[in-house]
Amino acid sequence: MAVDGTVGIVLDKTSELADLCGANDYNLRIMERLVGNRIYCRGNELYLDSEDEAARELFRLLVERLLESMAEGMPPTPDLIIALHADLTPEGSACPDSGDFLESCLQIPGGYGKVFPRGRAQSLYLRGLASHDLCFSVGPAGTGKTYLAVAWALRELLTKSRRKLVLTRPVVEAGESLGFLPGDLAQKISPYLRPLYDAMEALVPFEVVRRLEESRAIEIAPLAYMRGRSLSNCVVILDEAQNTTKEQMKMFLTRLGENTKAIVTGDVTQIDLPRKGESGLVHALQLLARVDEIFTCRLDARDVVRSSLARRIIEAYEAE
């Protein structure tokens, strides 16, 4: 029952309310931030304190979708709440078939939970990964391009759909000359691949990553060491691809063998090459634009999910 200035939703089970609210009402705080109004519970009812009709309708639909997900055995995690909210906002609903975008969520065996797309662009990205053997993901920092690539690759590896995950990137800062750094090859290149490791450790326990490395199911390699190889039945992630040269990009793309998926991620606004016009990523995007078998996902500041502050910073730089 609603009172003046509020809208209330009656839940059939007290357990549903507890799951919706989350530990220490954390889920409610997430929903409050997304909807922009105070949310509280009383008995077995959930209330939104707002006279804004649009906010009321969004709140009702969000709770309805969460209850549907719970009925299907999907707990209301913060990621799910954010994903559903993105799907229900005007931008999210503009995506074709956005109603079923959660079908593109990833379940990683032994992982910390399902990975949900946060908005239509990420949903299309995951669908592109499922349907194309070569995918380019281009966008600013914080849009999830590397995180989703690693999530997809780990799912393929841990379900034994692919035999190996190869992680590579150009080492522009050291000019591809790693000999002066201490340690073996893995230790030399590891600092440059830290973002990929961060993503893996956010998705699965560290012990899983270590086990996969020890069994050589995960391989790390600087881009310069990829020449002459033929990669089959693998997932290969080329990160920071904006810093490849045209020759390096051609070399990488021609390594792909049977049943291999390649994911190329990069940010064309952060090219560290001495001559930015020589970027292999920029050249490949133009050269291969009409190849139907290649999927390209272009993300922008609206797709930043790292934080609202990161989004505003990127928007400020884009507007400069």
C-alpha positions in Angstrom: 0.0 0.0 0.0 1.4 3.4 -1.0 1.1 6.6 1.0 1.5 10.2 -0.1 4.8 10.6 -2.0 5.6 6.9 -2.0 5.0 3.8 -4.0 4.9 0.4 -2.3 5.4 -3.1 -3.6 4.1 -6.1 -1.5 6.2 -9.2 -1.6 4.7 -12.6 -1.1 7.6 -14.0 1.0 9.7 -12.4 3.7 12.7 -14.3 2.3 12.2 -12.4 -1.0 12.5 -9.1 0.8 15.7 -10.2 2.6 17.3 -11.3 -0.6 16.3 -8.1 -2.4 17.7 -5.9 0.4 21.0 -7.8 0.6 23.4 -7.9 3.5 23.1 -4.7 5.6 20.6 -3.4 2.9 23.5 -3.0 0.5 21.3 -3.9 -2.5 18.8 -1.2 -1.4 21.6 1.4 -1.4 22.6 0.4 -4.9 19.0 0.8 -6.1 18.7 4.1 -4.3 21.7 5.4 -6.2 20.4 4.2 -9.5 16.8 5.4 -9.1 17.8 8.6 -7.3 15.3 8.3 -4.4 15.1 6.8 -1.0 14.1 3.2 -0.8 13.1 1.5 2.5 11.1 -1.6 3.7 8.3 -2.0 6.2 7.1 -5.5 7.0 6.9 -7.4 3.7 6.6 -4.2 1.6 9.3 -2.3 -0.3 8.8 1.5 -0.7 10.2 4.2 -3.0 9.9 7.7 -1.5 9.2 9.7 -4.7 6.5 11.6 -6.5 8.3 11.4 -9.8 6.1 9.1 -12.0 9.1 8.0 -14.1 11.1 7.0 -11.0 8.1 5.1 -9.7 7.7 3.1 -12.9 11.4 2.4 -13.1 11.4 1.2 -9.5 8.4 -1.1 -10.1 10.0 -2.6 -13.3 13.3 -3.1 -11.6 11.9 -4.9 -8.6 9.7 -7.0 -11.0 12.7 -8.0 -13.1 14.7 -8.8 -10.0 11.9 -11.1 -8.7 11.7 -12.8 -12.0 15.5 -13.4 -11.9 15.2 -14.8 -8.4 12.5 -17.2 -9.4 14.9 -18.5 -12.1 17.5 -19.1 -9.4 19.6 -15.9 -10.1 20.3 -14.1 -6.8 20.0 -10.2 -6.8 23.7 -9.3 -6.7 24.8 -5.6 -7.2 26.0 -6.5 -10.8 22.6 -7.9 -11.7 20.8 -4.9 -10.3 23.1 -2.5 -12.3 22.7 -4.6 -15.4 18.9 -4.7 -15.1 18.7 -1.0 -14.4 20.9 -0.3 -17.5 18.4 -2.4 -19.6 15.4 -0.5 -18.3 16.7 3.0 -18.8 15.8 4.8 -22.1 19.3 4.2 -23.6 19.3 0.5 -22.7 15.8 -0.1 -24.1 16.9 1.4 -27.4 18.9 -1.7 -28.1 17.3 -4.3 -30.4 16.2 -7.3 -28.3 17.3 -5.6 -25.1 14.7 -7.5 -23.2 16.7 -10.7 -23.3 20.1 -9.1 -23.0 20.8 -11.0 -19.7 21.0 -14.2 -21.8 24.5 -13.0 -22.7 25.6 -13.2 -19.1 28.6 -15.5 -18.4 28.9 -18.3 -15.8 32.5 -19.1 -15.1 33.0 -22.5 -13.5 34.6 -22.0 -10.1 34.2 -18.2 -10.4 32.8 -15.7 -8.0 29.4 -15.5 -9.8 27.8 -14.6 -13.1 29.1 -11.8 -15.1 26.4 -9.5 -16.4 26.6 -6.9 -19.2 26.1 -3.4 -17.8 24.1 -1.9 -20.6 23.4 -2.5 -24.3 26.9 -1.9 -25.6 28.4 -4.5 -23.3 25.5 -6.9 -24.1 26.3 -6.5 -27.9 30.0 -7.0 -27.1 29.3 -10.4 -25.4 27.0 -11.5 -28.3 29.7 -10.5 -30.7 32.3 -12.6 -28.8 29.9 -15.6 -29.1 29.3 -15.3 -32.8 32.6 -14.1 -34.3 36.2 -15.5 -34.3 37.8 -12.1 -34.4 36.4 -9.3 -32.3 37.7 -5.7 -31.8 36.6 -3.8 -28.7 37.5 -0.1 -28.8 36.8 2.4 -26.2 38.0 4.6 -23.3 39.2 3.3 -19.9 36.6 1.8 -17.6 34.2 0.5 -20.3 34.8 -3.1 -19.4 36.4 -4.1 -22.7 39.3 -6.0 -21.1 37.3 -7.3 -18.2 34.7 -8.9 -20.4 37.3 -10.3 -22.8 39.0 -12.0 -19.9 35.7 -13.3 -18.5 34.7 -14.8 -21.8 38.1 -16.4 -22.3 38.1 -17.9 -18.8 34.7 -19.4 -19.4 35.9 -21.0 -22.6 39.1 -22.3 -20.9 37.4 -23.7 -17.7 34.6 -25.3 -19.7 37.3 -26.9 -21.9 35.9 -25.4 -25.0 39.4 -24.1 -25.8 42.7 -25.6 -24.7 44.6 -22.4 -23.9 44.4 -18.7 -23.1 47.1 -16.6 -24.6 47.6 -13.1 -23.2 49.7 -10.6 -25.1 50.3 -6.9 -25.6 52.9 -4.6 -27.1 55.5 -3.4 -24.7 55.9 0.1 -26.0 57.4 1.6 -22.8 60.4 -0.8 -23.0 60.6 -0.7 -26.8 60.0 -4.5 -26.9 63.5 -5.0 -25.4 62.9 -6.8 -22.1 66.4 -8.2 -21.5 67.4 -5.5 -18.9 64.5 -6.5 -16.6 65.2 -9.1 -13.9 63.7 -12.6 -14.0 62.4 -15.0 -16.7 60.1 -14.0 -19.6 57.0 -14.3 -17.5 58.4 -12.1 -14.8 59.6 -9.5 -17.3 56.3 -9.2 -19.1 54.0 -9.6 -16.0 54.0 -5.8 -15.0 52.7 -4.9 -18.5 49.9 -7.5 -18.3 48.8 -6.5 -14.8 45.4 -5.2 -16.0 44.7 -8.7 -17.4 45.8 -10.4 -14.2 43.6 -7.9 -12.2 40.6 -9.0 -14.3 41.3 -12.7 -13.8 41.7 -12.4 -10.1 38.4 -10.4 -9.9 36.7 -13.3 -11.6 38.2 -16.5 -10.2 40.2 -17.3 -7.1 44.0 -16.7 -7.4 44.6 -20.5 -6.9 42.7 -21.2 -10.1 44.8 -18.7 -12.0 48.0 -20.2 -10.6 46.9 -23.7 -11.4 46.1 -22.8 -15.0 49.5 -21.1 -15.4 51.4 -24.0 -14.0 49.6 -26.4 -16.4 50.4 -23.9 -19.2 46.7 -23.5 -20.0 47.4 -19.7 -19.5 50.3 -18.3 -21.4 51.7 -14.8 -21.3 53.8 -13.4 -24.1 55.0 -10.0 -25.4 53.7 -9.3 -28.9 57.2 -9.4 -30.3 57.4 -13.1 -29.4 54.3 -14.1 -31.4 56.0 -14.0 -34.8 56.2 -17.4 -36.5 53.6 -19.1 -34.3 50.3 -20.7 -35.4 47.7 -20.7 -32.6 44.9 -23.3 -32.8 42.1 -24.1 -30.3 42.9 -21.0 -28.2 41.5 -17.8 -27.0 44.0 -15.0 -27.7 43.6 -11.5 -26.1 45.7 -8.7 -27.5 45.4 -5.8 -25.0 46.4 -2.2 -25.5 46.3 -2.8 -29.3 46.4 0.9 -30.0 50.2 0.7 -29.4 50.8 -1.9 -32.1 52.4 -0.9 -35.3 50.7 -1.8 -38.6 53.3 -4.6 -39.1 52.7 -6.0 -35.6 48.9 -6.0 -36.1 49.2 -7.9 -39.4 51.6 -10.3 -37.8 49.2 -11.0 -34.9 46.1 -11.4 -37.0 47.8 -13.9 -39.3 48.7 -16.1 -36.3 45.1 -17.3 -35.9 44.5 -21.0 -36.6 41.6 -23.4 -36.5 39.1 -23.0 -33.7 40.9 -19.9 -32.3 39.1 -16.8 -31.0 41.0 -13.5 -31.0 39.9 -10.5 -29.0 41.6 -7.2 -29.6 41.1 -4.4 -27.1 42.3 -0.8 -27.2 41.8 2.9 -26.7 42.6 5.0 -29.7 42.7 8.1 -27.6 45.8 6.7 -25.7 48.3 5.9 -28.4 51.9 5.9 -27.0 53.6 5.3 -30.3 56.1 8.1 -31.4 53.9 8.7 -34.5 50.2 8.2 -33.6 49.2 7.7 -37.3 51.2 4.5 -37.3 48.8 2.7 -34.9 48.1 -0.8 -36.1 44.7 -0.8 -34.4 43.5 2.4 -36.2 44.7 1.0 -39.5 43.1 -2.5 -39.0 39.7 -0.9 -38.0 39.7 1.0 -41.3 41.1 -1.8 -43.5 38.9 -4.6 -42.2 35.7 -2.6 -41.7 33.9 -4.4 -44.5 34.9 -8.0 -43.5 31.6 -9.5 -42.3 33.3 -12.2 -40.2 34.9 -9.6 -38.0 32.9 -8.0 -35.1 33.7 -4.5 -33.9 32.3 -3.0 -30.6 32.8 0.7 -30.2 32.3 2.0 -26.6 32.3 5.6 -25.4 32.1 7.6 -22.2 28.4 6.7 -21.8 29.6 3.0 -21.4 32.1 3.7 -18.6 31.2 1.4 -15.7 34.3 1.8 -13.5 32.8 4.8 -11.6 30.7 7.9 -12.2 33.8 10.0 -11.5 35.8 8.1 -14.2 32.9 8.8 -16.6 32.9 12.5 -15.9 36.6 12.7 -16.3 36.5 11.0 -19.7 33.6 13.2 -20.8 35.6 16.3 -19.8 38.6 15.1 -21.9 36.4 14.3 -24.9 34.8 17.7 -24.7 38.2 19.5 -24.6 
